[in-house]
Amino acid sequence: MDTLHGKTLFITGGSRGIGLAIALKAASEGANIVIAAKTTEPHPQLPGTIYTAAADIEAVGGNALPLAVDIRDEGQIQTAVQQAIATFGGIDILVNNASAISLSGTLETPLKRFDLMQQVNTRGTFAVSQACLPHLLQAPNPHILTLSPPLSLQPKWFKDHLAYTLAKYGMSMCVLGMAEEFRGRVAVNALWPRTVIATAAIQMLGGRVQPAMCRKPEIVADAACIILKRNAREHTGNFYLDESVLAETGVTDFEPYAVASGNPLLADLFLDN
């Protein structure tokens, strides 16, 4: 088992939610964190900026580099990667966390929203991975971890929100392909929550998800840091579920991760069982 101490993590969309939770967990173990996200000014509905995230990371003992990055922009990605190298000397881990969501049907999805999801989710994952890989290939135990679901061709995952499914599965196919392409050199894995996670983003879904039926982002963060310490040459091409990763390490009580103890939990999308 490796350590995250002194390692540099490049995290997309890390100013809030799951991305920030992973950043804080890794920072508490002594990691350097590059926060590559868009939010530089407070959003009226979504808390957190790259600067508040950096302050939180430094408060738990990590080093932070907040960078304003729209991962739809190749130039901004390249600049951010170069700044990360200049500041920390390398990149050990990439976490593809940034994602756009719209759980809308075909007739209710404007093409502008379709394009946003494709550009952020699928293209963004590909573009940031492409930019980081030359540096990851020089790291001693390099990992790419993408927050995307296991692939399933069950029609039920396509019928209600086709555009979103295409975009998330695009991220998962990046995992499938890159894991094989870089096998033995860079670990490429996916991580997905067993249950819906209570983040600010779910509040944007108009009450479709009740936070009391969710878990906290910390369950994903704890699972992510376990994966990122594994031997990159032996653990690749996996579609991990947060609960399963923790169970493998002996965790049996998941109640502390619940937003509201004792409530039934809402299973996340794309899980067949």
N, C-alpha and C positions, 0 to 999 in steps of 0.2 A: 504493500500500500504506500503510495506516494504521499507527499504533503503539499498543501497549498501555500505554505509559508514562502514568501518571496516570489511566488508565481504571478504572472500578469494575465488578468482576464480582460478580454475585450467583450463588453456586453451591449448588445443593441436594445434600445427601448428600456434602458435600465433606470429610468428616473422614478419609477413607481411600480407597484404590483409585484409580480413574480420576478421580474428582472432585478428590481431593487432588493427583494428578499434574498436572491442568490448572491448579489453583490455584498450584502451585509454579512451573510453567513461566511463567505469566503474571506472577507475583510477581517472578520473576527479571528480567523486563523492566520492572519498576517499576509494576505494577498494584496497585490496592487490591482486596482480596478479602473478600467477605462469605461466611463459612462458615455456611450455614443447614442444620443437621443435628441429629439427635436425640441423638447420643451425647455425654453430659456426664461419664459415669463409665466407666472401662475395662470393656469387655465381655470375658467369660472366653474367648471364641473369636475375637473380631475386634479387632485392635489399633487404637488411635487414638481420640481424642476431638476435639471442636471446639477444645479448648484446646491439645492437642498439635499439631493442624493449624495453629493460629494461630502457635504458636512456630516451627514449621518455615517458615511463610510469611515471618515477620519475619526469620528467619535468612538467607533468600536475597534480602532487600532489599525485600520488599513490605510494605504495611500491611494488617493483618488485623482483622476484626471478627467474633469468634466468637459466633453466636447459636443458642440452643437452639430448634429449630423442628421440629415435627411437621407435615409438609405436608398431612396430613389435616385439620388444624385451620385454618379460615379466619382466625380471630382471630389465631393465632400468625403466620400469613403476613403479615397486614396490619401487625402490630406490627413484625415483622422488616424489612419494606420501609420503614416509617417510620424505624426506627433506622438503616438504611442511608443514607437520604436525610439524616438529621440529622448523621450522622458524615462522610459523603463528599460530600454535596451533590447527588448524582444517581446514577442507575444507567445504565451504558452497555451492559452485556452481561448476559444471563441464560443460565446453563448449567443446563438441566434434566437433572441426572445421577441424582438419587435414583430408586431402583427396587427393587422386591421381586421375588424369583424363587422359583418352585417348579416343577420340571420333572416334574410328576405328571399322570397320566391323569385322566380325568373321574371315575372311581369312587374314585380315591385323593386327590382334592382336597377337603378340608373347605371348606365355604362360608366359614368364617372366613378361610381362606387365600386363597380366591377374592376375597373382599371386600378383603383387605389389598392384593393386587396391583392391583385396580381403583382403589382409593382412593389408593395411592401413585403408581402409574405413570400411568394415564390421567387421573384426576381431579386428582392432584397437579400434573401438568404443565400442565393447563388452568388450575388455580387460581393457581399461581405466575405463569404467563404473564399471566393477567388482571390480577393485582395489580401486576406490574412494567411492563406496557405503557404506562400513562399517563406514566411517567417515561422509559421508553425512547423514546417519541415525541418527547421534548424533547432527546434526545442527538444529537450530530453524526453518529455512525456506529453506530447501534444494531443489535445482533445478539441473536437468541435461537438458541442451539445446544442441540439435544435429543439425548441419547444413545439413539437408537432405530434400528431396522433399516429398510432399504428394504422397501416393501410388496410382498408376493408372495402370490398366492392358490393356490399349489401346496399340495394337501392334505397333503403330507408335513410341512409346518410346523405343522399343526393336530392331527394324529392322536395325537401322543405327549404333548402338553402344551398342550391347548386353552386352559386358563385363562390361562397365562402368555402365549401368543401373542396372545390377545385384549387383554391388558393392555399389551403392548409395541406392538402395532399401533395401539392407542388413542393412544399417544404419537406414533406416526408420522402418524396422521391429524390430530392437532393441528398438526403441521408442515405437512402438505399444505394444510389449511384456512387457517391463520394466514398462511402465506406468501403466499397469494393475497389474503387480506383486507387485509394490510398492505403489499402490494407497493409498492415505491418509497418506503416510509417506514421499515420495520423489516425487516432480513433475518431470515428464519426458515429454518433448515436443520437437517438431521439428520446425525449422525456415528455410524458403526458400525465395529467392528473387523473386518478381513478374517479374522483368526485369534482364537481365544479368548485373553483376557488373564488373566494370573496375578494375581488379586486375592484378598484374604482371603475374599471371598464364595464363590469356587469351592470352598474347603475345606468349605463347608457343604453341598456336594452329595454328600457321602459317597463320595469317591474316584472319581466318574464322570469326572473330568477330571484328568489328570496334569500338574502344573505344568511339567514338562520339555518338554511339547508346546505350550507357550504362549509368548506374547510379554509383555514388560513393559508396564505402563501408560503409560510415557513415549512410546510410539509414538502413542497416541491423543492425548496432551497436545500433542505437537509438531504433529500434524495440526490439532488444535483451534485452536491459536494462529495458524496460517497462515490458517485460515478467518476467524477473528475480526478479522483485520487487513484483510480484503478490503472493497471498497466495498459497503456494505449495500444500496445502491440498484440494484446490478448483479448481485449474487450472492445469490440467494434461491430457496427451493423445491427445494433440492438434497438428495439422499440420498447423502452422501459416505461413502466407505470410507477409513479411515486410510491404508492403503498407497497408494491411488491419489492422494490429496492430496499425499503426500510425493513420489511419483514425478513428479507434475506439476512439482514444484520442482527436479527433478534428482537426487533421492535414488535410488541404485541398489543400495546395500548395506544390507540390512535385518538382517543378522546381529547387529549390536550390540543390537538390540531383543529378541533371543531370550533366553529364560530359560536355556536350555542349548544352546550352539552345536552345530550339526550335526544336531540332532534333527528329525524330521518335525514339522510344525506342524498343529494341529487347526483346521480351518476353523470359523468361528463359525456360529451358527444363522442361518437365514433368508436365506442366500446361495445363489442358484440356480446360480452358476458361479464 
